[in-house]
Amino acid sequence: TAGLPNQVGLLASAALGFKIISLEISYIKIAEENPELLINIQDSLIQKVANDEIQVALVKANNNLGLLEFDNESYRHAYNYFLKAIEISPSDSFANFYLLLSEGKLLYKTGNKDNLWSSIQKYNKATQLDPLNGLPYYFIGQSYQKIGDKDFDLIIEAFQAAMLLSLDEKMRNKTKKALEAVIKRERLLKDFWR
């Protein structure tokens, strides 16, 4: 009977440990399935229950929402979500990559020539974080086009680089069309001046 309290204590500890693990798994699940819910309580979670698993879940939730905003071309909102993810986990490569792309797109949208050059710098930094991803090269091509659509070599080179790397099907088709349009425009101008 002397061992009974210890066994009960171990059982209670095991049950409590299981409860904590279940809770952490549910935070991860919430981050994947309903990230808005987790984001709504993230400040109190960070202050009251800051542990590694909750931080992972919060980073995932911010990244998921940031990517949704990025895909919807809401770059300011995307930027804010990725920035929050980086505040929680400064070394998160996904958040850092998309933060650079979001910054680049915000600069690109101004149309200002200096900002277009700055956007290219942001995209170049993004290529260093994910060298196999073609998305930054597509955006570099867009920026070169907006700076001056007659510098065909740089534009074509950027779009071709994007095509050689990883792109989802939608972006691959978009890049292919952009590349074909630039090549066609280059041919038309060359034929015109002959």
C-alpha positions as a Markdown table, in Angstrom:
| # | Residue | x | y | z |
|---|---|---|---|---|
| 1 | Thr | 0.0 | 0.0 | 0.0 |
| 2 | Ala | 3.0 | 2.3 | 0.4 |
| 3 | Gly | 3.5 | 2.3 | -3.3 |
| 4 | Leu | -0.2 | 3.1 | -4.0 |
| 5 | Pro | 0.1 | 6.9 | -3.5 |
| 6 | Asn | 3.2 | 6.9 | -5.8 |
| 7 | Gln | 1.4 | 5.0 | -8.5 |
| 8 | Val | -1.6 | 7.3 | -8.2 |
| 9 | Gly | 0.8 | 10.3 | -8.4 |
| 10 | Leu | 2.5 | 8.8 | -11.5 |
| 11 | Leu | -0.9 | 8.1 | -13.1 |
| 12 | Ala | -2.0 | 11.7 | -12.4 |
| 13 | Ser | 1.2 | 13.0 | -13.8 |
| 14 | Ala | 0.9 | 10.8 | -16.9 |
| 15 | Ala | -2.7 | 11.9 | -17.4 |
| 16 | Leu | -1.7 | 15.6 | -17.0 |
| 17 | Gly | 1.2 | 15.1 | -19.4 |
| 18 | Phe | -1.3 | 13.5 | -21.9 |
| 19 | Lys | -3.6 | 16.5 | -21.5 |
| 20 | Ile | -0.8 | 18.9 | -22.2 |
| 21 | Ile | 0.3 | 17.0 | -25.3 |
| 22 | Ser | -3.3 | 16.8 | -26.5 |
| 23 | Leu | -3.7 | 20.6 | -25.9 |
| 24 | Glu | -0.5 | 21.3 | -27.9 |
| 25 | Ile | -1.5 | 19.1 | -30.7 |
| 26 | Ser | -4.9 | 20.8 | -30.8 |
| 27 | Tyr | -3.0 | 24.2 | -31.1 |
| 28 | Ile | -1.1 | 22.9 | -34.1 |
| 29 | Lys | -4.4 | 21.5 | -35.6 |
| 30 | Ile | -6.1 | 24.9 | -35.0 |
| 31 | Ala | -3.1 | 26.6 | -36.7 |
| 32 | Glu | -3.7 | 24.5 | -39.8 |
| 33 | Glu | -7.5 | 24.3 | -39.9 |
| 34 | Asn | -8.6 | 27.6 | -38.3 |
| 35 | Pro | -5.6 | 30.0 | -38.0 |
| 36 | Glu | -7.8 | 33.0 | -37.4 |
| 37 | Leu | -9.0 | 31.5 | -34.2 |
| 38 | Leu | -5.4 | 31.1 | -32.9 |
| 39 | Ile | -4.3 | 34.5 | -34.1 |
| 40 | Asn | -7.2 | 36.1 | -32.1 |
| 41 | Ile | -5.7 | 34.7 | -28.9 |
| 42 | Gln | -2.0 | 34.8 | -29.7 |
| 43 | Asp | -1.1 | 37.7 | -27.5 |
| 44 | Ser | -2.6 | 36.1 | -24.4 |
| 45 | Leu | -1.0 | 32.7 | -25.3 |
| 46 | Ile | 2.4 | 34.3 | -25.7 |
| 47 | Gln | 2.1 | 36.1 | -22.3 |
| 48 | Lys | 0.5 | 33.3 | -20.3 |
| 49 | Val | 1.6 | 30.0 | -21.9 |
| 50 | Ala | 4.7 | 30.7 | -23.9 |
| 51 | Asn | 6.1 | 27.3 | -24.7 |
| 52 | Asp | 7.7 | 25.9 | -27.8 |
| 53 | Glu | 4.7 | 24.1 | -29.2 |
| 54 | Ile | 2.4 | 27.1 | -28.9 |
| 55 | Gln | 5.1 | 29.2 | -30.6 |
| 56 | Val | 5.3 | 26.7 | -33.4 |
| 57 | Ala | 1.5 | 26.8 | -33.7 |
| 58 | Leu | 1.4 | 30.6 | -33.7 |
| 59 | Val | 4.1 | 30.8 | -36.4 |
| 60 | Lys | 2.2 | 28.3 | -38.5 |
| 61 | Ala | -1.0 | 30.2 | -38.1 |
| 62 | Asn | 0.6 | 33.5 | -39.0 |
| 63 | Asn | 2.3 | 31.9 | -42.0 |
| 64 | Asn | -0.9 | 30.2 | -43.2 |
| 65 | Leu | -2.8 | 33.5 | -43.0 |
| 66 | Gly | 0.1 | 35.4 | -44.5 |
| 67 | Leu | 0.2 | 33.1 | -47.5 |
| 68 | Leu | -3.6 | 33.4 | -48.0 |
| 69 | Glu | -3.3 | 37.2 | -48.0 |
| 70 | Phe | -0.2 | 37.0 | -50.3 |
| 71 | Asp | -2.1 | 34.7 | -52.8 |
| 72 | Asn | -5.0 | 37.2 | -52.7 |
| 73 | Glu | -2.5 | 40.0 | -53.5 |
| 74 | Ser | -3.2 | 41.7 | -50.1 |
| 75 | Tyr | 0.5 | 42.3 | -49.6 |
| 76 | Arg | 0.2 | 44.7 | -46.6 |
| 77 | His | -1.8 | 42.1 | -44.6 |
| 78 | Ala | 0.6 | 39.3 | -45.7 |
| 79 | Tyr | 3.5 | 41.5 | -44.6 |
| 80 | Asn | 2.0 | 41.9 | -41.2 |
| 81 | Tyr | 1.3 | 38.2 | -40.7 |
| 82 | Phe | 4.9 | 37.2 | -41.8 |
| 83 | Leu | 6.3 | 40.0 | -39.6 |
| 84 | Lys | 4.4 | 38.6 | -36.6 |
| 85 | Ala | 5.7 | 35.1 | -37.4 |
| 86 | Ile | 9.3 | 36.4 | -37.4 |
| 87 | Glu | 8.7 | 38.2 | -34.1 |
| 88 | Ile | 7.9 | 34.8 | -32.6 |
| 89 | Ser | 10.5 | 32.9 | -34.5 |
| 90 | Pro | 13.2 | 35.1 | -36.1 |
| 91 | Ser | 14.8 | 32.2 | -38.0 |
| 92 | Asp | 11.6 | 31.0 | -39.7 |
| 93 | Ser | 12.7 | 30.7 | -43.3 |
| 94 | Phe | 9.2 | 30.5 | -44.7 |
| 95 | Ala | 8.2 | 33.8 | -43.0 |
| 96 | Asn | 11.4 | 35.5 | -43.9 |
| 97 | Phe | 11.1 | 34.4 | -47.6 |
| 98 | Tyr | 7.5 | 35.7 | -47.9 |
| 99 | Leu | 8.2 | 38.8 | -45.9 |
| 100 | Leu | 10.8 | 39.8 | -48.5 |
| 101 | Leu | 8.4 | 38.9 | -51.4 |
| 102 | Ser | 5.6 | 41.0 | -49.7 |
| 103 | Glu | 8.0 | 43.9 | -49.2 |
| 104 | Gly | 9.0 | 43.6 | -52.8 |
| 105 | Lys | 5.4 | 43.6 | -54.0 |
| 106 | Leu | 4.5 | 46.6 | -51.9 |
| 107 | Leu | 7.5 | 48.5 | -53.5 |
| 108 | Tyr | 6.6 | 47.2 | -57.0 |
| 109 | Lys | 3.0 | 48.5 | -56.6 |
| 110 | Thr | 4.2 | 52.1 | -56.1 |
| 111 | Gly | 5.5 | 52.1 | -59.7 |
| 112 | Asn | 8.3 | 54.4 | -58.6 |
| 113 | Lys | 11.5 | 53.6 | -60.4 |
| 114 | Asp | 13.7 | 53.6 | -57.3 |
| 115 | Asn | 11.1 | 51.4 | -55.5 |
| 116 | Leu | 11.2 | 49.0 | -58.5 |
| 117 | Trp | 15.0 | 48.7 | -58.1 |
| 118 | Ser | 14.4 | 48.1 | -54.3 |
| 119 | Ser | 11.8 | 45.5 | -55.1 |
| 120 | Ile | 14.4 | 43.6 | -57.2 |
| 121 | Gln | 16.8 | 43.7 | -54.3 |
| 122 | Lys | 14.1 | 42.2 | -52.0 |
| 123 | Tyr | 13.4 | 39.5 | -54.5 |
| 124 | Asn | 17.1 | 38.7 | -54.9 |
| 125 | Lys | 17.4 | 38.3 | -51.1 |
| 126 | Ala | 14.5 | 36.0 | -51.2 |
| 127 | Thr | 16.3 | 33.8 | -53.8 |
| 128 | Gln | 19.1 | 33.3 | -51.2 |
| 129 | Leu | 16.5 | 32.0 | -48.7 |
| 130 | Asp | 14.9 | 29.6 | -51.2 |
| 131 | Pro | 17.2 | 29.1 | -54.2 |
| 132 | Leu | 14.9 | 26.5 | -55.8 |
| 133 | Asn | 11.8 | 28.7 | -55.8 |
| 134 | Gly | 11.0 | 30.4 | -59.1 |
| 135 | Leu | 8.6 | 32.9 | -57.7 |
| 136 | Pro | 11.1 | 35.7 | -56.9 |
| 137 | Tyr | 12.5 | 35.4 | -60.4 |
| 138 | Tyr | 9.1 | 35.9 | -61.9 |
| 139 | Phe | 8.7 | 39.0 | -59.8 |
| 140 | Ile | 12.1 | 40.2 | -60.8 |
| 141 | Gly | 11.0 | 39.9 | -64.4 |
| 142 | Gln | 7.9 | 41.9 | -63.7 |
| 143 | Ser | 9.9 | 44.6 | -62.1 |
| 144 | Tyr | 12.4 | 44.8 | -65.0 |
| 145 | Gln | 9.4 | 45.0 | -67.3 |
| 146 | Lys | 7.9 | 47.9 | -65.3 |
| 147 | Ile | 11.2 | 49.8 | -65.2 |
| 148 | Gly | 11.6 | 49.6 | -69.0 |
| 149 | Asp | 10.0 | 47.0 | -71.1 |
| 150 | Lys | 12.7 | 47.2 | -73.8 |
| 151 | Asp | 15.5 | 45.7 | -71.7 |
| 152 | Phe | 14.5 | 42.3 | -73.1 |
| 153 | Asp | 17.7 | 40.4 | -72.0 |
| 154 | Leu | 17.1 | 41.0 | -68.2 |
| 155 | Ile | 13.3 | 40.3 | -68.5 |
| 156 | Ile | 13.8 | 37.1 | -70.5 |
| 157 | Glu | 16.6 | 35.9 | -68.2 |
| 158 | Ala | 14.4 | 36.4 | -65.1 |
| 159 | Phe | 11.4 | 34.6 | -66.6 |
| 160 | Gln | 13.6 | 31.8 | -67.9 |
| 161 | Ala | 15.2 | 31.4 | -64.5 |
| 162 | Ala | 11.7 | 31.2 | -62.9 |
| 163 | Met | 10.7 | 28.5 | -65.4 |
| 164 | Leu | 13.7 | 26.3 | -64.5 |
| 165 | Leu | 12.8 | 26.4 | -60.8 |
| 166 | Ser | 9.9 | 25.3 | -58.7 |
| 167 | Leu | 6.6 | 27.0 | -59.4 |
| 168 | Asp | 3.0 | 25.8 | -58.9 |
| 169 | Glu | 1.1 | 25.1 | -62.0 |
| 170 | Lys | -0.8 | 28.4 | -62.0 |
| 171 | Met | 2.5 | 30.4 | -61.6 |
| 172 | Arg | 4.3 | 28.3 | -64.2 |
| 173 | Asn | 1.5 | 29.0 | -66.8 |
| 174 | Lys | 1.6 | 32.7 | -65.9 |
| 175 | Thr | 5.4 | 32.8 | -66.2 |
| 176 | Lys | 5.3 | 31.0 | -69.5 |
| 177 | Lys | 2.7 | 33.4 | -70.9 |
| 178 | Ala | 4.8 | 36.4 | -69.7 |
| 179 | Leu | 7.9 | 35.0 | -71.2 |
| 180 | Glu | 6.2 | 34.3 | -74.6 |
| 181 | Ala | 4.8 | 37.8 | -74.6 |
| 182 | Val | 8.2 | 39.4 | -74.0 |
| 183 | Ile | 9.8 | 37.3 | -76.7 |
| 184 | Lys | 7.1 | 38.2 | -79.1 |
| 185 | Arg | 7.4 | 41.9 | -78.3 |
| 186 | Glu | 11.2 | 41.7 | -78.8 |
| 187 | Arg | 10.8 | 40.0 | -82.2 |
| 188 | Leu | 8.2 | 42.7 | -83.3 |
| 189 | Leu | 10.6 | 45.5 | -82.3 |
| 190 | Lys | 13.5 | 43.9 | -84.1 |
| 191 | Asp | 11.4 | 43.3 | -87.2 |
| 192 | Phe | 10.2 | 46.9 | -87.1 |
| 193 | Trp | 13.7 | 48.3 | -87.1 |
| 194 | Arg | 15.0 | 46.1 | -90.0 |
